[in-house]
Amino acid sequence: MAEPLSVERIRDALQTLPAWELAHDRIRRSYRFADFSQAFAFMTRVALLAEKQGHHPELRNVYSRVVVELTSHDAGGITERDLELARATDGMD
Amino acid sequence: MAEPLSVERIRDALQTLPAWELAHDRIRRSYRFADFSQAFAFMTRVALLAEKQGHHPELRNVYSRVVVELTSHDAGGITERDLELARATDGMD
């Protein structure tokens, strides 16, 4: 099982993921798109990747806005898998 | 523009939508599926219908769970369009 990362390690990693914020046991980013269609297309790409990796984000969608939250429930915190998914998700917006 | 419905009218309508709850300016239902794939398939069907109707729910997904919230921002409350979308969404789970 993956080990949860230290706050120091997470803050260090977020320097290269500047749109993400640390919120307790998770990292979070809000994405804004032109409309609902664009927003849902993004969610679909994230969903396909998540299913492939066996690691799933929490998703919230309000029209053209999508909030992605990443945590590793099995590890009880944020792991390298969350940072990897954050990097991949940033490449899709 | 659609008129917001009275609380009395909403409570009356929810008698035929028993899994939905009234929460301030919106109605809400939580759906549980077998896995993420099933949950996202449901969200996709809801998204396609919403885009077709030009009326969009707020969606929250945590693995196999999907929470759908319906309100009409332009009317400042719950309208018949929300009840229609709730009925349609219930037919998809």
gemmi code that builds the backbone of each chain (N, CA, C; Angstrom):
import gemmi

chains = {
    "A": [
        ("MET", (0.838, -1.197, 0.000), (0.000, 0.000, 0.000), (0.878, 1.255, 0.000)),
        ("ALA", (0.431, 2.262, -0.720), (1.189, 3.506, -0.796), (1.177, 4.219, 0.554)),
        ("GLU", (2.277, 4.877, 0.848), (2.395, 5.636, 2.093), (1.880, 7.054, 1.891)),
        ("PRO", (1.160, 7.613, 2.855), (0.778, 9.021, 2.741), (2.031, 9.906, 2.805)),
        ("LEU", (2.012, 10.969, 2.027), (3.157, 11.872, 1.953), (3.119, 12.882, 3.101)),
        ("SER", (4.284, 13.375, 3.463), (4.349, 14.419, 4.480), (3.853, 15.739, 3.893)),
        ("VAL", (3.404, 16.627, 4.764), (2.939, 17.945, 4.322), (4.075, 18.666, 3.594)),
        ("GLU", (5.291, 18.492, 4.086), (6.456, 19.135, 3.453), (6.625, 18.645, 2.002)),
        ("ARG", (6.511, 17.347, 1.811), (6.647, 16.760, 0.471), (5.523, 17.249, -0.453)),
        ("ILE", (4.316, 17.334, 0.093), (3.162, 17.777, -0.710), (3.342, 19.236, -1.115)),
        ("ARG", (3.706, 20.077, -0.160), (3.892, 21.512, -0.473), (4.994, 21.685, -1.514)),
        ("ASP", (6.014, 20.878, -1.400), (7.116, 20.931, -2.369), (6.596, 20.562, -3.770)),
        ("ALA", (5.810, 19.480, -3.842), (5.278, 19.024, -5.136), (4.326, 20.055, -5.733)),
        ("LEU", (3.560, 20.735, -4.881), (2.563, 21.694, -5.387), (3.215, 22.943, -5.995)),
        ("GLN", (4.521, 23.104, -5.773), (5.215, 24.227, -6.433), (5.207, 24.052, -7.954)),
        ("THR", (5.123, 22.808, -8.404), (5.009, 22.572, -9.852), (3.560, 22.289, -10.270)),
        ("LEU", (2.654, 22.418, -9.309), (1.205, 22.281, -9.589), (0.514, 23.491, -8.951)),
        ("PRO", (0.825, 24.693, -9.437), (0.439, 25.911, -8.700), (-1.061, 26.158, -8.605)),
        ("ALA", (-1.860, 25.519, -9.450), (-3.310, 25.751, -9.400), (-3.992, 24.869, -8.357)),
        ("TRP", (-3.228, 23.956, -7.770), (-3.788, 23.038, -6.767), (-3.562, 23.575, -5.372)),
        ("GLU", (-4.541, 23.333, -4.490), (-4.391, 23.730, -3.095), (-4.513, 22.502, -2.205)),
        ("LEU", (-3.788, 22.561, -1.105), (-3.854, 21.495, -0.104), (-5.003, 21.804, 0.841)),
        ("ALA", (-5.905, 20.855, 1.031), (-7.062, 21.045, 1.915), (-7.193, 19.809, 2.786)),
        ("HIS", (-6.648, 19.905, 3.991), (-6.666, 18.784, 4.933), (-6.029, 17.533, 4.307)),
        ("ASP", (-6.865, 16.510, 4.026), (-6.332, 15.222, 3.581), (-6.361, 15.070, 2.066)),
        ("ARG", (-6.498, 16.182, 1.343), (-6.649, 16.095, -0.115), (-6.049, 17.308, -0.800)),
        ("ILE", (-5.842, 17.187, -2.105), (-5.502, 18.353, -2.908), (-6.674, 18.625, -3.841)),
        ("ARG", (-6.858, 19.906, -4.162), (-8.077, 20.327, -4.869), (-7.726, 21.360, -5.934)),
        ("ARG", (-8.367, 21.219, -7.082), (-8.275, 22.257, -8.101), (-9.642, 22.483, -8.735)),
        ("SER", (-9.924, 23.734, -9.024), (-11.146, 24.101, -9.735), (-10.773, 24.462, -11.168)),
        ("TYR", (-11.495, 23.897, -12.117), (-11.297, 24.182, -13.540), (-12.533, 24.901, -14.073)),
        ("ARG", (-12.316, 25.866, -14.944), (-13.438, 26.588, -15.564), (-13.361, 26.391, -17.068)),
        ("PHE", (-14.489, 26.068, -17.679), (-14.542, 25.845, -19.128), (-15.526, 26.810, -19.779)),
        ("ALA", (-15.612, 26.723, -21.103), (-16.482, 27.651, -21.842), (-17.963, 27.346, -21.595)),
        ("ASP", (-18.288, 26.087, -21.405), (-19.684, 25.695, -21.214), (-19.756, 24.297, -20.592)),
        ("PHE", (-20.965, 23.803, -20.427), (-21.160, 22.487, -19.815), (-20.564, 21.377, -20.667)),
        ("SER", (-20.733, 21.486, -21.972), (-20.231, 20.454, -22.879), (-18.717, 20.271, -22.721)),
        ("GLN", (-18.001, 21.380, -22.679), (-16.545, 21.331, -22.490), (-16.195, 20.760, -21.110)),
        ("ALA", (-16.954, 21.173, -20.115), (-16.686, 20.710, -18.750), (-16.893, 19.202, -18.646)),
        ("PHE", (-17.977, 18.712, -19.252), (-18.249, 17.279, -19.138), (-17.279, 16.453, -19.978)),
        ("ALA", (-16.833, 17.006, -21.091), (-15.813, 16.327, -21.898), (-14.534, 16.135, -21.075)),
        ("PHE", (-14.159, 17.166, -20.340), (-12.991, 17.072, -19.453), (-13.209, 16.004, -18.383)),
        ("MET", (-14.378, 16.011, -17.761), (-14.672, 15.011, -16.729), (-14.585, 13.602, -17.301)),
        ("THR", (-15.041, 13.441, -18.526), (-15.012, 12.118, -19.154), (-13.586, 11.649, -19.376)),
        ("ARG", (-12.727, 12.554, -19.815), (-11.321, 12.188, -20.007), (-10.679, 11.829, -18.672)),
        ("VAL", (-10.989, 12.592, -17.639), (-10.462, 12.293, -16.303), (-10.983, 10.929, -15.832)),
        ("ALA", (-12.255, 10.657, -16.089), (-12.863, 9.383, -15.663), (-12.197, 8.193, -16.343)),
        ("LEU", (-11.933, 8.329, -17.632), (-11.296, 7.225, -18.365), (-9.891, 6.949, -17.827)),
        ("LEU", (-9.151, 8.013, -17.581), (-7.805, 7.844, -17.032), (-7.851, 7.235, -15.629)),
        ("ALA", (-8.785, 7.724, -14.820), (-8.914, 7.235, -13.441), (-9.225, 5.739, -13.435)),
        ("GLU", (-10.130, 5.333, -14.311), (-10.510, 3.919, -14.373), (-9.318, 3.066, -14.809)),
        ("LYS", (-8.556, 3.607, -15.747), (-7.373, 2.894, -16.240), (-6.324, 2.736, -15.139)),
        ("GLN", (-6.167, 3.779, -14.339), (-5.150, 3.764, -13.282), (-5.662, 3.105, -12.005)),
        ("GLY", (-6.962, 2.870, -11.932), (-7.530, 2.301, -10.702), (-7.448, 3.252, -9.529)),
        ("HIS", (-7.448, 4.554, -9.836), (-7.394, 5.565, -8.770), (-8.307, 6.711, -9.187)),
        ("HIS", (-9.306, 7.009, -8.346), (-10.416, 7.869, -8.773), (-10.474, 9.176, -8.003)),
        ("PRO", (-10.684, 10.256, -8.728), (-10.854, 11.549, -8.054), (-12.271, 11.703, -7.536)),
        ("GLU", (-12.471, 12.689, -6.688), (-13.820, 13.132, -6.377), (-14.102, 14.304, -7.310)),
        ("LEU", (-15.255, 14.279, -7.952), (-15.587, 15.273, -8.980), (-16.831, 16.040, -8.579)),
        ("ARG", (-16.785, 17.347, -8.766), (-17.984, 18.157, -8.589), (-18.143, 19.039, -9.806)),
        ("ASN", (-19.341, 19.034, -10.371), (-19.597, 19.799, -11.594), (-20.800, 20.721, -11.390)),
        ("VAL", (-20.581, 21.992, -11.614), (-21.676, 22.963, -11.650), (-21.545, 23.723, -12.964)),
        ("TYR", (-22.353, 23.332, -13.928), (-22.345, 23.879, -15.290), (-20.935, 23.859, -15.904)),
        ("SER", (-20.272, 24.986, -16.036), (-18.985, 25.027, -16.736), (-17.793, 24.853, -15.787)),
        ("ARG", (-18.073, 24.584, -14.521), (-17.008, 24.468, -13.536), (-16.883, 23.021, -13.073)),
        ("VAL", (-15.649, 22.569, -12.928), (-15.379, 21.226, -12.407), (-14.352, 21.349, -11.283)),
        ("VAL", (-14.677, 20.800, -10.136), (-13.728, 20.739, -9.033), (-13.245, 19.302, -8.900)),
        ("VAL", (-11.931, 19.129, -8.926), (-11.322, 17.812, -8.783), (-10.632, 17.756, -7.417)),
        ("GLU", (-10.940, 16.735, -6.637), (-10.279, 16.531, -5.351), (-9.618, 15.156, -5.363)),
        ("LEU", (-8.391, 15.118, -4.895), (-7.620, 13.873, -4.925), (-7.125, 13.502, -3.537)),
        ("THR", (-7.383, 12.271, -3.164), (-6.862, 11.718, -1.920), (-6.800, 10.210, -2.086)),
        ("SER", (-6.037, 9.565, -1.238), (-5.945, 8.097, -1.283), (-6.570, 7.541, -0.015)),
        ("HIS", (-7.831, 7.136, -0.134), (-8.570, 6.673, 1.042), (-7.859, 5.499, 1.719)),
        ("ASP", (-7.308, 4.585, 0.889), (-6.685, 3.395, 1.468), (-5.428, 3.729, 2.274)),
        ("ALA", (-4.773, 4.826, 1.896), (-3.552, 5.220, 2.613), (-3.843, 6.234, 3.720)),
        ("GLY", (-5.049, 6.770, 3.725), (-5.408, 7.761, 4.743), (-4.748, 9.102, 4.524)),
        ("GLY", (-4.507, 9.462, 3.278), (-3.891, 10.761, 3.014), (-3.537, 10.894, 1.552)),
        ("ILE", (-2.658, 11.832, 1.260), (-2.249, 12.111, -0.112), (-0.993, 11.306, -0.427)),
        ("THR", (-1.011, 10.614, -1.560), (0.131, 9.791, -1.966), (0.656, 10.253, -3.326)),
        ("GLU", (1.720, 9.603, -3.761), (2.285, 9.915, -5.079), (1.256, 9.700, -6.191)),
        ("ARG", (0.337, 8.761, -5.988), (-0.694, 8.507, -7.009), (-1.571, 9.741, -7.223)),
        ("ASP", (-1.812, 10.485, -6.141), (-2.623, 11.704, -6.265), (-1.865, 12.780, -7.037)),
        ("LEU", (-0.571, 12.887, -6.760), (0.237, 13.880, -7.487), (0.311, 13.514, -8.969)),
        ("GLU", (0.443, 12.218, -9.256), (0.480, 11.766, -10.659), (-0.834, 12.088, -11.371)),
        ("LEU", (-1.941, 11.829, -10.685), (-3.242, 12.101, -11.302), (-3.451, 13.611, -11.480)),
        ("ALA", (-2.964, 14.402, -10.538), (-3.057, 15.868, -10.665), (-2.284, 16.357, -11.890)),
        ("ARG", (-1.095, 15.812, -12.082), (-0.284, 16.212, -13.244), (-0.987, 15.826, -14.544)),
        ("ALA", (-1.561, 14.616, -14.563), (-2.257, 14.144, -15.760), (-3.507, 14.976, -16.029)),
        ("THR", (-4.222, 15.305, -14.970), (-5.446, 16.091, -15.102), (-5.133, 17.492, -15.622)),
        ("ASP", (-4.052, 18.063, -15.156), (-3.630, 19.387, -15.649), (-3.282, 19.360, -17.135)),
        ("GLY", (-2.886, 18.205, -17.616), (-2.569, 18.104, -19.033), (-3.791, 17.968, -19.925)),
        ("MET", (-4.958, 17.895, -19.318), (-6.201, 17.655, -20.073), (-7.104, 18.874, -20.164)),
        ("ASP", (-6.807, 19.915, -19.411), (-7.752, 21.045, -19.376), (-7.536, 22.008, -20.532)),
    ],
    "B": [
        ("MET", (-39.687, 33.348, -18.361), (-38.880, 32.629, -17.361), (-39.797, 31.805, -16.448)),
        ("ALA", (-39.352, 30.640, -16.090), (-40.147, 29.771, -15.220), (-40.261, 30.380, -13.822)),
        ("GLU", (-41.406, 30.156, -13.215), (-41.634, 30.653, -11.856), (-41.149, 29.631, -10.828)),
        ("PRO", (-40.524, 30.073, -9.742), (-40.189, 29.113, -8.679), (-41.470, 28.570, -8.040)),
        ("LEU", (-41.428, 27.303, -7.684), (-42.602, 26.645, -7.105), (-42.681, 26.912, -5.606)),
        ("SER", (-43.875, 26.851, -5.070), (-44.054, 26.990, -3.625), (-43.553, 25.722, -2.932)),
        ("VAL", (-43.204, 25.868, -1.664), (-42.758, 24.710, -0.880), (-43.859, 23.648, -0.852)),
        ("GLU", (-45.101, 24.104, -0.750), (-46.233, 23.167, -0.726), (-46.280, 22.338, -2.024)),
        ("ARG", (-46.122, 23.005, -3.149), (-46.148, 22.324, -4.449), (-44.973, 21.335, -4.567)),
        ("ILE", (-43.809, 21.750, -4.070), (-42.622, 20.879, -4.150), (-42.828, 19.638, -3.279)),
        ("ARG", (-43.282, 19.847, -2.051), (-43.497, 18.697, -1.146), (-44.528, 17.739, -1.728)),
        ("ASP", (-45.532, 18.304, -2.356), (-46.564, 17.481, -2.997), (-45.939, 16.644, -4.118)),
        ("ALA", (-45.115, 17.276, -4.959), (-44.471, 16.579, -6.082), (-43.514, 15.496, -5.585)),
        ("LEU", (-42.836, 15.764, -4.463), (-41.843, 14.803, -3.958), (-42.502, 13.524, -3.413)),
        ("GLN", (-43.813, 13.553, -3.235), (-44.492, 12.314, -2.827), (-44.380, 11.241, -3.911)),
        ("THR", (-44.217, 11.675, -5.148), (-44.010, 10.699, -6.232), (-42.523, 10.594, -6.602)),
        ("LEU", (-41.678, 11.294, -5.837), (-40.214, 11.205, -6.016), (-39.604, 10.980, -4.633)),
        ("PRO", (-39.923, 9.833, -4.013), (-39.627, 9.656, -2.583), (-38.145, 9.628, -2.231)),
        ("ALA", (-37.282, 9.377, -3.205), (-35.849, 9.324, -2.888), (-35.215, 10.720, -2.883)),
        ("TRP", (-35.974, 11.724, -3.287), (-35.449, 13.092, -3.341), (-35.805, 13.837, -2.072)),
        ("GLU", (-34.868, 14.703, -1.652), (-35.134, 15.538, -0.485), (-35.044, 17.002, -0.877)),
        ("LEU", (-35.836, 17.802, -0.193), (-35.799, 19.252, -0.393), (-34.729, 19.829, 0.518)),
        ("ALA", (-33.807, 20.603, -0.063), (-32.721, 21.207, 0.720), (-32.599, 22.666, 0.306)),
        ("HIS", (-33.241, 23.530, 1.076), (-33.246, 24.971, 0.791), (-33.791, 25.246, -0.615)),
        ("ASP", (-32.908, 25.691, -1.517), (-33.369, 26.133, -2.844), (-33.237, 25.036, -3.898)),
        ("ARG", (-33.091, 23.792, -3.472), (-32.829, 22.713, -4.428), (-33.424, 21.405, -3.949)),
        ("ILE", (-33.533, 20.444, -4.873), (-33.849, 19.077, -4.483), (-32.625, 18.222, -4.774)),
        ("ARG", (-32.466, 17.184, -3.956), (-31.225, 16.397, -3.985), (-31.533, 14.918, -3.872)),
        ("ARG", (-30.798, 14.129, -4.648), (-30.854, 12.680, -4.475), (-29.459, 12.089, -4.598)),
        ("SER", (-29.195, 11.093, -3.774), (-27.940, 10.348, -3.847), (-28.223, 8.990, -4.480)),
        ("TYR", (-27.420, 8.624, -5.450), (-27.529, 7.329, -6.129), (-26.274, 6.509, -5.812)),
        ("ARG", (-26.476, 5.210, -5.615), (-25.339, 4.313, -5.358), (-25.304, 3.258, -6.455)),
        ("PHE", (-24.129, 3.025, -7.001), (-23.963, 2.047, -8.073), (-22.976, 0.960, -7.653)),
        ("ALA", (-22.793, -0.012, -8.543), (-21.916, -1.141, -8.217), (-20.450, -0.712, -8.185)),
        ("ASP", (-20.090, 0.239, -9.050), (-18.697, 0.668, -9.136), (-18.625, 2.024, -9.843)),
        ("PHE", (-17.409, 2.512, -10.045), (-17.219, 3.822, -10.672), (-17.719, 3.827, -12.107)),
        ("SER", (-17.468, 2.741, -12.822), (-17.874, 2.656, -14.225), (-19.388, 2.846, -14.368)),
        ("GLN", (-20.142, 2.165, -13.518), (-21.603, 2.303, -13.542), (-22.028, 3.717, -13.158)),
        ("ALA", (-21.348, 4.272, -12.171), (-21.689, 5.624, -11.705), (-21.433, 6.654, -12.803)),
        ("PHE", (-20.305, 6.510, -13.485), (-19.982, 7.509, -14.515), (-20.866, 7.331, -15.750)),
        ("ALA", (-21.252, 6.096, -16.044), (-22.197, 5.861, -17.142), (-23.518, 6.580, -16.861)),
        ("PHE", (-23.978, 6.493, -15.631), (-25.204, 7.209, -15.234), (-25.013, 8.725, -15.394)),
        ("MET", (-23.892, 9.248, -14.908), (-23.634, 10.685, -15.033), (-23.633, 11.122, -16.500)),
        ("THR", (-23.092, 10.275, -17.354), (-23.025, 10.610, -18.782), (-24.429, 10.678, -19.380)),
        ("ARG", (-25.284, 9.740, -19.003), (-26.668, 9.772, -19.506), (-27.381, 11.022, -18.998)),
        ("VAL", (-27.167, 11.365, -17.738), (-27.780, 12.575, -17.177), (-27.250, 13.815, -17.918)),
        ("ALA", (-25.957, 13.822, -18.205), (-25.334, 14.970, -18.889), (-25.913, 15.155, -20.291)),
        ("LEU", (-26.089, 14.068, -21.004), (-26.634, 14.158, -22.366), (-28.060, 14.698, -22.337)),
        ("LEU", (-28.858, 14.208, -21.404), (-30.234, 14.690, -21.285), (-30.256, 16.167, -20.882)),
        ("ALA", (-29.408, 16.526, -19.946), (-29.355, 17.913, -19.466), (-28.997, 18.868, -20.606)),
        ("GLU", (-28.028, 18.452, -21.404), (-27.597, 19.306, -22.523), (-28.724, 19.452, -23.544)),
        ("LYS", (-29.444, 18.361, -23.757), (-30.569, 18.372, -24.696), (-31.686, 19.303, -24.216)),
        ("GLN", (-31.926, 19.276, -22.905), (-33.010, 20.078, -22.335), (-32.566, 21.504, -22.011)),
        ("GLY", (-31.275, 21.743, -22.070), (-30.772, 23.074, -21.716), (-30.963, 23.399, -20.243)),
        ("HIS", (-30.980, 22.357, -19.417), (-31.142, 22.549, -17.970), (-30.233, 21.544, -17.275)),
        ("HIS", (-29.300, 22.046, -16.452), (-28.199, 21.206, -15.969), (-28.236, 20.994, -14.466)),
        ("PRO", (-28.019, 19.773, -14.045), (-27.938, 19.489, -12.614), (-26.557, 19.846, -12.072)),
        ("GLU", (-26.444, 19.893, -10.762), (-25.134, 19.906, -10.123), (-24.827, 18.455, -9.769)),
        ("LEU", (-23.636, 18.016, -10.110), (-23.274, 16.610, -9.946), (-22.070, 16.478, -9.018)),
        ("ARG", (-22.150, 15.512, -8.115), (-20.986, 15.185, -7.287), (-20.771, 13.688, -7.347)),
        ("ASN", (-19.557, 13.292, -7.622), (-19.236, 11.869, -7.761), (-18.077, 11.498, -6.846)),
        ("VAL", (-18.321, 10.506, -6.004), (-17.264, 9.905, -5.193), (-17.328, 8.401, -5.433)),
        ("TYR", (-16.449, 7.923, -6.295), (-16.382, 6.521, -6.704), (-17.746, 6.000, -7.198)),
        ("SER", (-18.428, 5.173, -6.432), (-19.671, 4.566, -6.932), (-20.919, 5.379, -6.558)),
        ("ARG", (-20.710, 6.545, -5.965), (-21.838, 7.345, -5.512), (-21.955, 8.609, -6.359)),
        ("VAL", (-23.167, 8.966, -6.710), (-23.432, 10.200, -7.445), (-24.530, 10.965, -6.722)),
        ("VAL", (-24.275, 12.223, -6.415), (-25.303, 13.088, -5.843), (-25.743, 14.072, -6.921)),
        ("VAL", (-27.046, 14.115, -7.166), (-27.623, 15.032, -8.149), (-28.399, 16.108, -7.398)),
        ("GLU", (-28.096, 17.363, -7.681), (-28.843, 18.474, -7.092), (-29.454, 19.292, -8.215)),
        ("LEU", (-30.713, 19.649, -8.042), (-31.441, 20.368, -9.084), (-32.017, 21.671, -8.542)),
        ("THR", (-31.754, 22.743, -9.253), (-32.341, 24.040, -8.947), (-32.340, 24.852, -10.228)),
        ("SER", (-33.142, 25.894, -10.267), (-33.182, 26.763, -11.447), (-32.621, 28.130, -11.048)),
        ("HIS", (-31.345, 28.321, -11.350), (-30.669, 29.556, -10.936), (-31.381, 30.788, -11.486)),
        ("ASP", (-31.839, 30.693, -12.741), (-32.460, 31.867, -13.363), (-33.776, 32.254, -12.682)),
        ("ALA", (-34.457, 31.261, -12.102), (-35.731, 31.537, -11.433), (-35.539, 31.770, -9.935)),
        ("GLY", (-34.364, 31.483, -9.428), (-34.103, 31.671, -7.999), (-34.806, 30.651, -7.127)),
        ("GLY", (-34.968, 29.440, -7.642), (-35.609, 28.398, -6.844), (-35.861, 27.156, -7.664)),
        ("ILE", (-36.743, 26.309, -7.176), (-37.065, 25.049, -7.841), (-38.266, 25.273, -8.756)),
        ("THR", (-38.152, 24.817, -9.998), (-39.244, 24.979, -10.963), (-39.688, 23.613, -11.479)),
        ("GLU", (-40.701, 23.631, -12.322), (-41.186, 22.390, -12.938), (-40.071, 21.684, -13.723)),
        ("ARG", (-39.147, 22.470, -14.268), (-38.039, 21.863, -15.033), (-37.190, 20.958, -14.143)),
        ("ASP", (-37.049, 21.356, -12.875), (-36.269, 20.523, -11.947), (-37.001, 19.223, -11.645)),
        ("LEU", (-38.311, 19.331, -11.466), (-39.096, 18.110, -11.204), (-39.055, 17.177, -12.414)),
        ("GLU", (-39.144, 17.752, -13.608), (-39.071, 16.938, -14.837), (-37.717, 16.224, -14.935)),
        ("LEU", (-36.654, 16.963, -14.632), (-35.319, 16.351, -14.717), (-35.141, 15.282, -13.640)),
        ("ALA", (-35.719, 15.505, -12.464), (-35.665, 14.497, -11.389), (-36.370, 13.213, -11.830)),
        ("ARG", (-37.529, 13.355, -12.455), (-38.267, 12.167, -12.915), (-37.461, 11.418, -13.982)),
        ("ALA", (-36.860, 12.179, -14.893), (-36.071, 11.563, -15.961), (-34.831, 10.873, -15.394)),
        ("THR", (-34.195, 11.518, -14.427), (-32.991, 10.958, -13.808), (-33.322, 9.665, -13.068)),
        ("ASP", (-34.454, 9.634, -12.404), (-34.880, 8.422, -11.702), (-35.117, 7.274, -12.671)),
        ("GLY", (-35.446, 7.584, -13.900), (-35.655, 6.529, -14.889), (-34.376, 5.960, -15.453)),
        ("MET", (-33.246, 6.526, -15.046), (-31.944, 6.133, -15.609), (-31.092, 5.323, -14.652)),
        ("ASP", (-31.477, 5.245, -13.382), (-30.562, 4.608, -12.420), (-30.707, 3.103, -12.410)),
    ],
}
model = gemmi.Model(1)
for chain_id, residues in chains.items():
    chain = gemmi.Chain(chain_id)
    for i, (resn, *xyz) in enumerate(residues, 1):
        res = gemmi.Residue()
        res.name, res.seqid = resn, gemmi.SeqId(i, " ")
        for name, pos in zip(("N", "CA", "C"), xyz):
            atom = gemmi.Atom()
            atom.name, atom.element = name, gemmi.Element(name[0])
            atom.pos, atom.b_iso = gemmi.Position(*pos), 0.0
            res.add_atom(atom)
        chain.add_residue(res)
    model.add_chain(chain)
structure = gemmi.Structure()
structure.add_model(model)
structure.setup_entities()
